[in-house]
Amino acid sequence: MNGNSLKHAIKSSVMAGALAFSFAAALPATQPVQAIDWAGLAGAGVQYIELEKELKYLDNQGRNEFFEQLKQKYGVNTDPQANAMLDRIMTRLSASIAKSDPSITKKPYNYFVNNDTSFNAFCTIGHNLSINIGAFEPLNYNENEIAFVLAHELGHGQKGHPVQGIRKQMPLVLASAAVGGNYSSRLVAGILAQVGSAKLITKPMEKQADELAFGYAVGAGYNIGAGAAVWQRVLDKNPGESSGGLSDLFNDHPTTVSRRDKYSKDITEWSDKVVKVNADTGMISLRGKNWYQPEDIASMSGKERAYLIAGNLSAVYHDGKKPASGDVRTGSDNLLYVGEQPIMDLAPAKNPSEITENLKKLI
């Protein structure tokens, strides 16, 4: 709860006591009256006030101190490829966010790659963010897809979800503390124990973070279809399941299928409703006419490829753009282009010339 909510909660407790007292006074003399623990109410109020002060400190002036404790708990991974990619992504996403929310320049994110080998990333209080080294290999070090994962976490950070979650689940947070001691040590220990879990994040928070992630990532120049591609990859790793495995982080939140489909709709909307991917087959269509169903390759499924290819194609039609058949060409790099926009690598295709000619007809 925020400061006003906290005051309201304390006031409500006192008012509840006052109402109970008034009601008891109206009862017959033979009715026993339960005593009110005024000291307990006051003590609880003081505790929450102290915890609120500490939480605000950790979220602001003390955020760098808390960041160092995060690094100590999770360990800092020095993989050069992962760290270079994280730097690029955070630089681009931060610049994208600053276009609509300049507050990020006053409170830039601390971030690092940690040693955990599970698939996870998290943003906690103080604009402190980390991604597990275990998230890179499952996503094949695909920068577009990892950018959407991190953009989602930044959505949580920009909307203050970590602080809100801690306030709402304060008893759970404190119960997670492995040590006793003062308010500060208990709160820090409790938060560290809950970081990276889904317990402090609600379904509405997850949906809002997904919506923000699309704008942040696309504004940073990443592939429009990468959000859908991430969740298709999760589904590919967990056949027959709507969640689980790589998506353990998101238990009790929007399902994998719903998240993929929401991002898929974003592709269509971005293209002014021209480009669409069939979720069952991976067929990419333009204005309802089938164009191309990507093949599986060693690094990803045809369906995952479909969302990435459709994302590139969506950019061609955004904001009422009207490409012409003459804009379709094959580059010397064996990529299919529409104007200057790369669409796909033709190397895996069984019939590149047919794909090219069909696109010319449909575009």
N, C-alpha and C positions, 0 to 999 in steps of 0.2 A: 504493500500500500504506500502511497505517497504521503507527504507531510500532512496535507489536509485530511486525507483518508485516515491517517493515524490518529489525528486529533478527534476526528469524528467517531472513531472506534472507541476511544477512551471516554469521550463524552457520552456515547451511547451506553457504555457499561454503567456509568454513574447514573444516567437517566433511568436505565432499567432497574437499578437498585432503588431509586427514588419512587418509581412506579410500584415496585413490589412493596415498599414500605407503606405507601398510601393505601394500597389494596388491603394489606394486612390490618391496618388500623380500622378498616370498615368491617372486619369480620367479627362474629360473636366472640365474647370473652373466652368461651370454651375452646375456640379454635387455636391450636398452637401456632406461634409465629416463628418463622425461621430467621435466625440472626443473619445479618449481612456482614460479609468479610470485607469491611472497608479497607483494611490494611492490605489484604490480598489484591483488591482492585487497584489501589494506589501503587503497589509494588509492580504489578504487571504493566501499568502505564509507564512507570519509570524505566522498566526494562526495555520496552519497545521504543521509547524515546532515545535511549542510549544506543540501541541497535540501529535505529534509523540514522543517528549521527555517524556511527561507524560505517554504515553502508554508503552514505553519501561521501564520506572521506575516501573509501576504497574506490568509488566510482569516479572520483575527481582528483584531488591533490595526491592521494595515496595510490593512484592507479599504476604508477611505474614500480612501486614497491611490490604491489600484488603481482605484477607481470614477472618480476624476478622469482617470486614464489611459484608461479606457474611453471616456469622453466626448470626450476629445481625439481618439481614434482614429476613432470613428464619427460624431462631430458631434451636437449637440443640436438636435432639430427643435422649433420653437416653435408648430406648428399648434395653435391654441387648443382646437379640438374634440377632437383626439386626446389632448392633455395633460389636459384636464378629465376625459375618460373614463378615462384611465389612473389618475388620482388617485382617482376614485370606485371603480374596480375594485379597486385595491390596498388601499384602506381597508377595503372590505367583505370581501375575501378574507383579509386579515390578521386581521381580527376573527373570521372563521370558523375559521381555523387555530388561533387562540389558545384556542378552546374545548377542543380536544383536545391541543394542543401549545403550552403557555405559553412555551416557549423563544423563540418568535418575538418576544415583547415585550422580551427582553434583546438580541436581535440582529435588529432590524427591517430590512426590505429597503431598499436604495438602488435607485432606478429612474429611467428617463428614456426618452423617445421619441427614437430616433436617425434619422439622415438617409438610411439605406439604403432604396432603393425596392423591394427584393425582399421576398417574403413570408417573414418570419422573426421569431422572438423567441428570446431566450436568457437563461439564468440561469447565472452563473459563480460562481467562488469569492467568499467574503465576503458572500454574500446580495446580490450585485449583479446586477440584472436590467434588461433593455432590450427594447423592442419596436420593430421597424422601422416607419417611417411607411408603408412599402409593405404592411404587413399590414392597414391600416385600410380602404382602398378595396376590396380584393378581398373583404373580409367586409362590405362595405356599411356600415361603421361600426356594425355590430350589436353592441351592448354585451354581450348574453348570450353570443354566440359568441366575442367577443374575451376575455370573462372566462374561458371554458373554456381558451383558448389559454394565457392567463397562469396559470391554476390549474395547468395541466400543468407549466409552468416552475417554479412554486413547489413542486410535488411533487418535482422534481429537487433544489431547494434544501434543502427540509426533510429529505431523506434523504441529503444530502451527496454526491450523485452527481457534481457537478463536481470535487470534491477526489479522489474515488475514481477518476474517469476520468483525471485528470492523473497520479495515482500509477501507475496501470496502464500508461499510455502515455508514461511519462517520456522515453524515448529519442525518440519521435515529437515530443513537445513541445519538447525541446531542439533537435532537428534543424530545427524550424520557426523558431527564433530567427534573426532577420536580423542580429544583432550578436553580437560576442563579449563579453568582459568577465567580470565576477564572476558568482557564482551568481545573485544577485538580478536583474541586468540580463538575463541569458540566460533565466531562468525567466519573468520578466514578459513579455519579447518573445515567447517561445514560446507562452505562454498566450494572449496577445493575438492571435497568428496563428491559433490554433485555436478561439477563441471563435466561437460561432454555427455551427460545423460539427457533423456527427453522429459524427465520428471518436472522440470521447471518451465517447460514450454507447452503452451496450449495449442489446440488445433487452429483457432483463429490466428494465433501468432504465426504458425507455420504457413498458413495460406497467405497472410500478408507479406511474409518474407519471400515467398515464391513470386508474388506479384512484383515486389520491388526488385527482386533479382533480375527479372527479365529486362526491366528498364535500365538498371545499372550496367548489366553485361552488354546489352545491345548498344547502349550509349558509349561504352568503352571500345566498340568496334568488334566485339566477339560474334561468332556465328549465331544467327537468330534461332537456329534449330538445336543448339547444343543443350538447352534445358531438357527438351524432350528426349534427346539422345542419351543423356545421363540416365534417365529413368528407364529407358528401353534397355540400356546395358544392365541395370539392376535386375530387370525382369529376365533378361537372357541368362544371367548368372543364377537365377532362382526360378527355373521353369515351373509353371503351374501354380506359382504363388503370387499373391498381390503384394506381399511384404515379407521381410525376413532376410537372412543372409547379410548382404551388403547394406540393407536398409534397417538393420536392427536399431540404428540411431533414431529412426522415425516411428517406432512402435507407438500405437495409440494415436497416431496422427493421420493426416490424409494418406490414402493408399497410394502405392506406387503407380498403379494404373491411372488413378485420377490425376496424379501430378503429371504424368507423361501426357495424358490427353489434354490437360489444361495448357501445357506448353505447346502442344501440337496445334491447338486452336489459335494460340498466339502467332504461330507461323502463318496461318491462313489469314488472320486479321491484318498482320503486317503487310501482306501482299495484296491488300485490298480485295481479299476473298478470291484470289486467283489460284493460289497454290494450296494443295491439300495432300496429306499422307493417309493412306488407308492403314489403320492400326493393325488389322488382321493380316494383311499381305505385304505391307511396305510399299505398295504401288503409289508412285507420285503422279498426281493428275494436275492439269491446268484447265480451269473452268469446267471441271467435271469430265474431262477427256483424259484417258490414261496416257502417260508418257513413258515412264521407266520404273521398273521394279529392281532395285539394286541387288546384286549377288552377295552372298556371304564371302568374306575374305578372312585371312588368318587372324587379323587383329580385331575384327568386329563383325557383327551380324549384318545382313542386308537391311534389316529394319533400322538398326542404329544408323547405318550409312544413309538411309532414306531421309531421316530427319535432318542430318547435316547437309545433305545435298539440297533438300527442300528449303532449308534455311538460307543457303546461298541464293537460290532462285527467288525466294521471297523478297530479298533486297532489291532485285531487279524491278519489281512492281511497286515498291513502297512509295507512298505519297503521289499516287496517280501517274507514275512513270509508265510510258508506253513503248517498250522495246519493239524492234522490228526484226523480221527474219534475217535480215542482212547483218544484224548485230551478233548472230550466233556464229562462233568460229572455234577452230582448234588451234591452240597455241603451239609454239615450238617445244614447249615443256610438256606436251601431250595432255594439257588440261583443256576442258571444255569451258568456253567463255561466252558470256552475253555482254557485249561491249567490253568494259574493263573488269567486269565482275567475274571472278573464277567461280565455276559451278561445281565441277567434279573432276577427279582424276580418271582419265579414260583407260588407264592401264588394266584395271580389273575387269573391264567390260568385255563381254563375249563378242559384241558387234558394235564397235564404236561409231562407225559411219551411220548405222541405222539409228542409233541414239541421237546423233547430231541432226540428221535429217528430220527425224520426228519432232525434235524440239523446234526446228525452223518452221514446221507446219503449224505447230500449236501456239507458238509465241505470238 
